[in-house]
Amino acid sequence: MSIRIRAAVLAVTGLLVAGCTSTGGGAPSATPTTAPPRTTDAKPSDGAATTPPLPASLTGQRPDWKRCAAPEGGEKPGAEWRCATVAVPLDHAKPEGATIPIALIRKEAGRKADRIGSLLFNFGGPGGSGVDILPQAAQDYDTLGKRYDLVGFDPRGVSRSSGVVCRSDAEQAAAEATVDLTPDSAAEEATYLKDNADFAAGCARRSAALLPHTTTTATARDLDLIRQVLGDAKLHYFGISYGTQLGGTYAHLFPKNVGRLVLDAVVDPTADTVGHARHQTIGFQRALDNYLKSTGEDAKAGSERIARLLRKLDRAPLTVGERKLTEGLALTGIAVTLYGQSNWPLLTEALADAEKGRGGALLELADYYNDRDAEGHYSTQSHSQRAISCADTSARATAAEAKALIPEFRRLSPVFGAFLAWDTAGWCAEWPVKGERATPEASASGAAPILVVGTTGDPATPYEGAEKMAKELGGGVGVLVTNEGEGHGAYGTSSCVTATVDAYLLDGEVPAYGKTCSSGAARSGA
């Protein structure tokens, strides 16, 4: 279990991030008003030239679009949606070898005479199913759907695209009930690390052939093949949260194939595992502070009150029917409400209940976040999320290194600090595959302009990540748009951002670098 980025689940249901964060713990930095200059030391693209060309049997595929089946436990998409699969190489270094299927879903453009092409979406996670999410979220993209075919996909290792499976529902439930996510003793540390190692071993048993090939780099190469199969000369793409990392990776690999790309709620491409954990520690705490201030409570005093509740649950979990509200589940329930200001009243009620010995509300919130239904069945998004993250990331923090972070992280957040410090060691513990690199590549010299949208009040992907991504993409490529507001993802919540993105995607209008959208009028950079 982790409170890592989960935009794929949260964006659709309206649980949008609240709060404000900064890498250094201070206020978000001032928005630059001019684009960064072009640099001469940009990292070279390691794109198409470093892998063998794809055979015609793959690039010449023609998807067989058919009515979509209903997702497990969900409703069948409407008749306007069609589903298909595309074969991609298991290993892009061996394109003539084994293939795996990538599941697609599409709604054709409403005005075919004005059709621009396909617009592919990735809603984040990593591990979110675009096949499931896009039909649920499509009303937010009605304007774009008039001139684009809206296309969602399950990335490799996710759901219908050879989804990674690591443990059973019973194993997952047992871990939630028995593993302390902030271990306080040698025995609890051993149990914590063993559970994470067991998770990795389960992935290796059930999905061994795929695990080395779930990298974001491989998925970016899949994207380019999908582009070709759909008949588009350029890739038009909308990435949210982790989807921004995928978009940046694609631009680095295939700069000449970049069409109109939007990156919203941007992952910092310069941050490693510890850096991301530090960002989220600051971000979630600031979101909590904002919530507490909105209730009239002093942020420091309120945080200590919640920390006391968590310590109490650590000693004596609350009984909820046949289950227990543990410290870890309570923390998860708190975190999920911070993904949207509209959910703050839920947090008030859930905390009040828990302080009176009733844990049902926080447990229900944790179940929502952990994709656990009323029958005790879990989705496998967390399995895919870990497989992708650990294939990407070469850093493997030890228990000793994680423990060394705890004092700093607790200073940053008395509520979330210890949890996120430990997570740096537990997440990829004993992972059977080496990670690809410490941080992703995003330099994209020669690419068309890419919109990079950051929200100043975003705890899951702090605003500074957008600044870093715009700079990494390179001068003349990354175009920073700042949303002064709350939320994890600005499109659809900020009318100014929505209009700016629509003008870019539909009419090719590139805003001035540093354009700022606020609750009032939009300001453009020089």
C-alpha positions as MATLAB code, in Angstrom:
seq = 'MSIRIRAAVLAVTGLLVAGCTSTGGGAPSATPTTAPPRTTDAKPSDGAATTPPLPASLTGQRPDWKRCAAPEGGEKPGAEWRCATVAVPLDHAKPEGATIPIALIRKEAGRKADRIGSLLFNFGGPGGSGVDILPQAAQDYDTLGKRYDLVGFDPRGVSRSSGVVCRSDAEQAAAEATVDLTPDSAAEEATYLKDNADFAAGCARRSAALLPHTTTTATARDLDLIRQVLGDAKLHYFGISYGTQLGGTYAHLFPKNVGRLVLDAVVDPTADTVGHARHQTIGFQRALDNYLKSTGEDAKAGSERIARLLRKLDRAPLTVGERKLTEGLALTGIAVTLYGQSNWPLLTEALADAEKGRGGALLELADYYNDRDAEGHYSTQSHSQRAISCADTSARATAAEAKALIPEFRRLSPVFGAFLAWDTAGWCAEWPVKGERATPEASASGAAPILVVGTTGDPATPYEGAEKMAKELGGGVGVLVTNEGEGHGAYGTSSCVTATVDAYLLDGEVPAYGKTCSSGAARSGA';
ca = [
       0.000    0.000    0.000;
       1.221    3.467   -0.841;
      -0.068    7.000   -1.205;
       1.958    7.473   -4.329;
       0.356    9.299   -7.230;
      -3.005    7.803   -8.136;
      -4.535   10.280  -10.575;
      -5.943    7.493  -12.718;
      -8.462    6.616  -10.022;
      -9.012   10.027   -8.529;
      -9.489   12.245  -11.560;
     -12.588   10.425  -12.763;
     -14.452   10.521   -9.464;
     -13.836   14.168   -8.771;
     -11.403   13.603   -5.907;
      -9.046   16.321   -7.061;
      -5.908   17.224   -5.164;
      -5.960   20.128   -2.757;
      -3.118   21.918   -1.050;
       0.081   23.676   -1.953;
       3.626   22.410   -1.979;
       7.181   23.383   -2.647;
      10.332   21.344   -2.878;
      12.044   23.422   -0.259;
       9.117   23.762    2.101;
       8.520   27.427    1.288;
       6.065   29.096   -1.038;
       6.010   28.037   -4.689;
       8.638   29.868   -6.652;
       7.752   32.825   -8.793;
       6.557   31.991  -12.276;
       9.177   32.764  -14.914;
       7.935   35.131  -17.571;
      10.347   34.157  -20.299;
      11.264   30.800  -21.726;
      14.558   29.284  -20.607;
      17.272   29.785  -23.203;
      18.293   26.999  -25.485;
      21.232   25.108  -24.058;
      24.100   23.493  -25.864;
      24.440   20.575  -23.447;
      21.027   19.022  -23.994;
      21.016   15.271  -23.609;
      20.911   13.517  -26.970;
      17.793   11.609  -27.892;
      18.144    7.845  -27.625;
      15.100    7.344  -29.806;
      14.289    5.259  -32.817;
      17.893    4.981  -33.955;
      18.883    2.896  -30.931;
      16.389    0.086  -31.591;
      15.872   -2.028  -34.701;
      13.109   -0.868  -37.046;
       9.679   -2.385  -36.504;
       8.577   -4.959  -39.073;
       5.724   -4.240  -41.443;
       3.707   -6.948  -39.714;
       3.462   -4.579  -36.740;
       3.385   -1.137  -38.367;
       0.861   -2.353  -40.934;
      -1.695   -3.597  -38.411;
      -5.295   -2.519  -38.857;
      -7.246   -2.654  -35.580;
     -10.477   -4.631  -35.604;
     -12.755   -2.200  -33.770;
     -15.675   -3.896  -32.005;
     -18.210   -3.102  -29.282;
     -16.492   -2.999  -25.907;
     -17.131   -5.488  -23.140;
     -18.037   -4.287  -19.668;
     -15.117   -3.968  -17.243;
     -15.184   -6.248  -14.221;
     -17.779   -4.884  -11.836;
     -18.570   -1.954  -14.145;
     -20.904   -0.887  -16.911;
     -20.395   -1.495  -20.600;
     -19.284    1.651  -22.461;
     -21.872    3.247  -24.730;
     -22.358    2.292  -28.354;
     -20.160    5.170  -29.533;
     -17.097    3.433  -28.069;
     -15.183    0.714  -29.883;
     -12.367   -1.481  -28.586;
      -9.448   -3.238  -30.274;
      -5.981   -4.578  -29.559;
      -2.637   -3.816  -31.155;
       0.351   -6.173  -30.973;
       3.626   -4.637  -29.762;
       7.015   -6.271  -29.219;
       7.540   -7.713  -25.762;
      11.121   -6.482  -26.109;
      11.586   -3.543  -28.465;
      15.214   -4.578  -28.889;
      13.843   -7.730  -30.555;
      10.932   -6.463  -32.665;
      10.693   -9.684  -34.671;
      10.251  -11.704  -31.479;
       7.365  -12.282  -29.084;
       4.535   -9.752  -28.922;
       1.984   -8.713  -26.326;
      -1.439   -7.105  -26.857;
      -2.169   -3.478  -26.017;
      -5.856   -2.776  -25.417;
      -7.352    0.347  -27.030;
     -10.680    2.144  -26.799;
     -11.826    4.853  -29.212;
     -14.633    7.303  -29.754;
     -14.464    8.777  -33.246;
     -14.458   12.527  -33.832;
     -17.900   14.095  -33.884;
     -17.124   16.338  -36.860;
     -15.265   14.124  -39.283;
     -14.894   16.898  -41.871;
     -12.856   18.883  -39.325;
     -11.013   15.905  -37.836;
      -7.415   16.608  -36.769;
      -6.433   13.042  -35.867;
      -6.271   10.816  -32.808;
      -5.757   12.218  -29.291;
      -4.266    9.609  -26.959;
      -4.695    9.865  -23.187;
      -2.813    8.570  -20.180;
      -4.499    9.423  -16.882;
      -1.619    8.443  -14.629;
      -0.992    6.024  -11.824;
       1.123    4.524  -13.233;
      -1.124    1.569  -13.729;
      -4.407    3.245  -14.584;
      -6.552    1.613  -17.254;
      -7.259    4.095  -20.006;
      -9.801    1.676  -21.468;
     -11.844    1.954  -18.269;
     -11.186    5.597  -17.436;
     -11.668    7.426  -20.736;
     -15.380    6.587  -21.211;
     -16.047    7.732  -17.630;
     -14.107   10.963  -18.087;
     -15.062   11.670  -21.708;
     -17.597   14.383  -20.895;
     -14.673   16.537  -19.762;
     -13.248   16.292  -23.282;
     -16.413   16.839  -25.339;
     -14.972   19.932  -27.012;
     -11.827   18.062  -28.027;
     -13.885   15.073  -29.141;
     -15.522   17.096  -31.875;
     -12.298   17.177  -33.886;
     -10.242   14.329  -32.423;
     -10.794   10.631  -32.116;
     -10.483   10.181  -28.347;
      -8.264    7.155  -27.706;
      -7.465    5.471  -24.402;
      -5.202    2.494  -23.850;
      -4.009    0.148  -21.141;
      -0.206    0.471  -21.047;
       1.854   -2.716  -21.038;
       1.568   -4.484  -17.705;
      -1.823   -2.902  -16.978;
      -5.198   -4.658  -16.890;
      -6.042   -5.986  -20.389;
      -2.516   -5.356  -21.707;
      -0.858   -8.370  -20.063;
      -1.620   -6.901  -16.661;
       0.886   -7.705  -13.906;
      -0.511   -9.711  -10.986;
       1.501  -10.115   -7.802;
      -0.728  -11.417   -5.026;
      -4.221  -12.628   -4.271;
      -7.001  -10.643   -2.624;
      -6.523  -12.670    0.550;
      -2.796  -11.915    0.608;
      -3.442   -8.236    0.068;
      -6.048   -8.092    2.827;
      -3.740   -9.932    5.215;
      -0.939   -7.470    4.547;
      -3.206   -4.497    5.201;
      -4.282   -6.007    8.508;
      -0.895   -7.109    9.829;
       1.928   -5.035    8.349;
       2.891   -1.830   10.153;
       3.771    0.777    7.532;
       5.733    2.846   10.065;
       7.609    0.095   11.931;
       8.765    0.942   15.432;
      10.676   -2.198   16.390;
      13.083   -4.684   14.857;
      10.301   -7.245   14.559;
       7.986   -4.777   12.788;
      10.807   -3.728   10.458;
      11.457   -7.361    9.546;
       7.766   -7.959    8.858;
       7.506   -4.797    6.776;
      10.502   -5.628    4.598;
       9.500   -9.288    4.275;
       6.034   -8.328    3.059;
       7.482   -6.062    0.395;
       9.927   -8.781   -0.648;
       7.046  -11.274   -0.774;
       5.124   -8.874   -3.008;
       8.084   -8.720   -5.387;
       8.450  -12.497   -5.340;
       4.768  -12.851   -6.197;
       5.222  -10.569   -9.194;
       8.184  -12.664  -10.315;
       6.216  -15.914  -10.021;
       3.159  -14.682  -11.870;
       4.584  -12.156  -14.366;
       8.266  -13.002  -14.751;
       8.483  -12.627  -18.540;
       6.954   -9.160  -18.527;
       8.658   -7.519  -15.525;
      11.866   -6.490  -17.355;
       9.753   -4.823  -20.054;
       7.302   -2.629  -18.121;
       9.428    0.516  -18.327;
       8.029    3.865  -19.354;
      10.565    3.807  -22.189;
       8.972    0.635  -23.571;
       5.494    2.141  -23.245;
       6.654    5.280  -25.075;
       7.832    3.061  -27.926;
       4.413    1.362  -27.858;
       2.845    4.808  -28.184;
       4.772    5.462  -31.372;
       3.675    2.153  -32.845;
       0.061    2.916  -31.893;
       0.436    6.281  -33.609;
       1.493    4.574  -36.800;
      -1.248    1.946  -36.603;
      -3.875    4.667  -36.121;
      -2.562    6.411  -39.239;
      -1.320    9.610  -37.602;
       1.796   11.362  -38.914;
       2.361   12.961  -35.484;
       1.385   11.963  -31.954;
      -1.259   14.132  -30.310;
      -1.327   13.297  -26.615;
      -2.805   14.369  -23.269;
      -0.900   13.112  -20.216;
      -1.927   13.671  -16.605;
       0.290   13.007  -13.568;
       2.428    9.925  -14.389;
       1.161   10.455  -17.942;
       3.407   13.526  -18.042;
       6.450   11.327  -17.419;
       5.326    9.110  -20.278;
       4.804   12.151  -22.495;
       8.219   13.577  -21.640;
       9.840   10.229  -22.353;
       8.074   10.004  -25.712;
       9.212   13.495  -26.656;
      12.793   12.570  -25.753;
      12.704    9.384  -27.815;
      10.760   10.705  -30.805;
      11.067   14.508  -30.915;
      10.333   14.673  -34.640;
       7.057   12.778  -34.135;
       5.672   15.179  -31.533;
       2.420   16.755  -32.631;
       0.393   18.569  -29.962;
       1.289   17.310  -26.483;
      -0.244   18.486  -23.203;
       1.326   17.572  -19.855;
      -0.905   18.432  -16.872;
       0.006   17.848  -13.165;
       3.629   17.282  -13.989;
       6.007   14.745  -12.449;
       9.427   16.270  -11.776;
      11.794   14.543  -14.239;
      14.832   15.523  -12.149;
      13.689   13.872   -8.890;
      14.813   10.403   -7.831;
      12.983    8.058   -5.452;
      13.900   10.003   -2.322;
      13.221   13.300   -4.072;
       9.693   12.257   -5.001;
       9.043   11.049   -1.448;
      10.289   14.355   -0.064;
       8.075   16.296   -2.486;
       4.998   14.340   -1.445;
       5.808   14.652    2.240;
       5.836   18.423    1.862;
       2.834   18.419   -0.451;
       0.486   16.247    1.567;
       1.358   18.119    4.750;
       0.663   21.455    3.111;
      -2.664   20.128    1.839;
      -3.461   19.024    5.386;
      -2.427   22.438    6.715;
      -4.750   24.125    4.228;
      -7.587   21.847    5.291;
      -7.010   22.551    8.985;
      -6.832   26.304    8.411;
     -10.135   26.119    6.518;
     -11.767   24.715    9.653;
     -10.332   27.471   11.824;
      -7.881   25.162   13.566;
      -4.210   25.978   13.960;
      -2.334   23.836   11.435;
       0.414   22.789   13.823;
      -1.984   21.913   16.624;
      -4.320   20.104   14.251;
      -1.503   18.057   12.755;
      -0.378   17.015   16.218;
      -3.946   16.021   17.069;
      -4.087   13.795   13.993;
      -0.621   12.402   14.712;
      -1.817   11.463   18.219;
      -4.786    9.649   16.699;
      -2.474    7.723   14.378;
      -0.159    6.778   17.257;
      -3.184    5.532   19.187;
      -4.276    3.422   16.218;
      -0.742    2.094   15.921;
      -1.045    0.755   19.469;
      -4.696   -0.329   19.262;
      -6.475   -0.461   15.887;
     -10.224    0.163   15.881;
     -12.528   -2.774   15.188;
     -14.827   -2.276   12.194;
     -16.971   -5.371   11.784;
     -14.597   -8.215   11.059;
     -11.793   -5.840   10.105;
      -9.464   -3.364   11.812;
      -8.711    0.274   11.104;
      -4.938    0.292   11.427;
      -2.654    3.296   11.487;
      -1.708    2.642    7.845;
      -5.313    2.395    6.662;
      -6.265    5.523    8.603;
      -3.382    7.424    7.040;
      -4.500    6.273    3.598;
      -8.055    7.393    4.320;
      -6.805   10.820    5.380;
      -4.629   11.146    2.301;
      -7.389   10.350   -0.165;
      -9.515   13.256    1.065;
      -6.634   15.647    0.465;
      -6.892   14.929   -3.261;
      -9.793   17.362   -3.464;
     -10.991   20.360   -1.507;
     -14.584   19.232   -2.037;
     -13.738   16.162    0.045;
     -12.573   18.068    3.114;
     -15.973   17.734    4.851;
     -15.560   13.959    4.567;
     -12.257   14.244    6.418;
     -13.841   16.305    9.180;
     -16.533   13.671    9.715;
     -14.158   10.717    9.447;
     -11.664   12.170   11.929;
     -14.407   13.035   14.393;
     -15.737    9.481   14.174;
     -12.304    7.924   14.636;
     -11.585   10.095   17.675;
     -14.829    8.739   19.153;
     -13.755    5.159   18.454;
     -15.641    4.658   15.192;
     -13.329    3.749   12.315;
     -15.789    2.896    9.540;
     -15.552    6.180    7.632;
     -11.738    6.237    7.423;
     -11.702    2.549    6.504;
     -14.180    3.147    3.689;
     -12.023    5.975    2.355;
      -8.932    3.758    2.505;
     -10.784    0.995    0.665;
     -11.723    3.446   -2.052;
      -8.122    4.474   -2.508;
      -6.887    0.882   -2.407;
      -9.506   -0.219   -4.984;
     -11.140   -2.688   -2.595;
     -14.816   -3.385   -3.212;
     -17.482   -4.441   -0.728;
     -16.774   -8.118   -1.403;
     -13.087   -7.741   -0.587;
     -11.860   -7.855   -4.174;
      -8.962   -5.557   -5.102;
      -8.018   -4.263   -8.515;
      -4.469   -4.910   -9.681;
      -3.589   -1.260  -10.311;
      -1.200   -1.228   -7.352;
       0.542   -4.293   -8.833;
       1.002   -2.570  -12.179;
       2.021    0.655  -10.486;
       4.849   -1.012   -8.625;
       5.981   -3.048  -11.636;
       6.251    0.077  -13.780;
       7.850    2.239  -11.091;
      10.437   -0.346  -10.100;
      11.316   -1.164  -13.708;
      11.910    2.552  -14.244;
      13.838    3.403  -11.096;
      17.356    2.148  -10.408;
      17.497    3.559   -6.865;
      16.960    0.931   -4.173;
      17.051    2.573   -0.746;
      17.981    0.277    2.132;
      16.164    0.101    5.428;
      19.028    1.969    7.059;
      18.819    4.734    4.459;
      15.058    5.006    4.920;
      15.418    5.205    8.694;
      17.989    7.963    8.282;
      15.365   10.033    6.432;
      12.763    9.790    9.175;
      13.899   12.760   11.337;
      13.919   15.100    8.328;
      10.647   13.773    6.950;
       8.942   14.020   10.353;
      10.002   17.655   10.560;
       8.415   18.197    7.172;
       5.264   16.325    8.158;
       4.421   14.882   11.575;
       1.548   13.023    9.916;
       2.976   11.644    6.654;
       6.743   11.862    7.164;
       7.617    8.486    8.659;
       5.289    6.665    6.291;
       6.834    8.187    3.176;
      10.387    7.789    4.470;
       9.848    4.050    4.974;
       8.180    3.801    1.578;
      11.489    4.627   -0.133;
      12.869    1.283    1.082;
       9.720   -0.822    0.935;
       8.448    0.053   -2.513;
      11.033   -1.828   -4.586;
      12.466   -4.074   -1.859;
      14.037   -7.202   -3.346;
      12.630   -6.311   -6.755;
      13.651   -9.023   -9.247;
      14.501   -6.589  -12.059;
      17.025   -3.773  -12.058;
      15.590   -0.326  -12.664;
      16.402    1.447  -15.903;
      17.765    4.742  -14.548;
      17.772    7.119  -11.567;
      15.626    9.782  -13.251;
      13.770    9.826  -16.586;
      15.040   11.590  -19.688;
      12.891   14.415  -21.033;
      15.116   16.560  -23.261;
      13.464   16.899  -26.650;
      15.509   19.190  -28.873;
      13.750   19.754  -32.179;
      10.271   18.827  -30.948;
       7.239   21.019  -31.552;
       6.102   23.164  -28.590;
       4.671   21.124  -25.694;
       2.263   22.600  -23.129;
       3.399   21.991  -19.529;
       0.669   22.836  -17.008;
       1.468   23.128  -13.309;
      -0.882   23.977  -10.451;
       0.511   25.868   -7.481;
      -1.667   23.930   -5.018;
      -0.803   20.380   -6.089;
       0.622   18.073   -3.398;
       0.986   14.891   -5.446;
       2.984   16.491   -8.267;
       4.254   19.815   -6.907;
       4.270   22.876   -9.139;
       8.055   22.907   -9.304;
       7.854   19.706  -11.327;
       6.248   21.645  -14.165;
       9.032   24.213  -14.038;
      11.618   21.435  -14.154;
       9.859   19.619  -17.011;
       9.614   22.779  -19.130;
      13.327   23.370  -18.636;
      14.276   19.741  -19.317;
      12.278   19.632  -22.549;
      14.392   22.553  -23.741;
      14.045   26.116  -24.888;
      11.399   26.522  -27.565;
       9.857   23.155  -26.645;
       8.538   23.243  -23.093;
       5.888   25.974  -22.688;
       5.008   26.537  -19.036;
       1.429   27.399  -18.091;
       0.809   28.142  -14.415;
      -2.517   27.529  -12.736;
      -2.785   29.477   -9.507;
      -5.193   27.251   -7.664;
      -5.856   23.904   -6.078;
      -6.014   20.453   -7.573;
      -4.148   17.640   -9.233;
      -4.733   18.513  -12.857;
      -6.033   21.879  -14.030;
      -7.889   20.993  -17.231;
     -11.614   20.922  -16.602;
     -11.305   22.684  -13.252;
      -9.759   25.979  -14.383;
     -11.713   27.632  -17.192;
      -8.606   29.595  -18.162;
      -6.422   26.489  -18.432;
      -9.156   24.618  -20.268;
      -9.514   27.400  -22.832;
      -5.730   27.627  -23.242;
      -5.362   23.884  -23.789;
      -8.329   23.749  -26.165;
      -6.894   26.593  -28.264;
      -3.574   24.752  -28.445;
      -4.979   21.321  -29.275;
      -7.698   22.490  -31.647;
      -6.123   25.514  -33.325;
      -2.403   25.146  -32.677;
      -2.278   28.361  -30.620;
       0.819   28.264  -28.409;
       0.548   30.597  -25.397;
       3.405   32.771  -24.216;
       5.817   30.988  -21.902;
       4.780   31.648  -18.313;
       1.117   32.323  -18.999;
      -0.644   32.379  -15.631;
      -4.223   31.414  -14.964;
      -5.766   32.475  -11.680;
      -9.209   32.723  -10.183;
      -9.360   36.101  -11.846;
      -8.111   37.048  -15.282;
      -5.323   35.190  -17.015;
      -1.940   36.843  -17.225;
       0.492   36.147  -20.029;
       4.238   36.129  -19.655;
       6.401   38.383  -21.746;
];
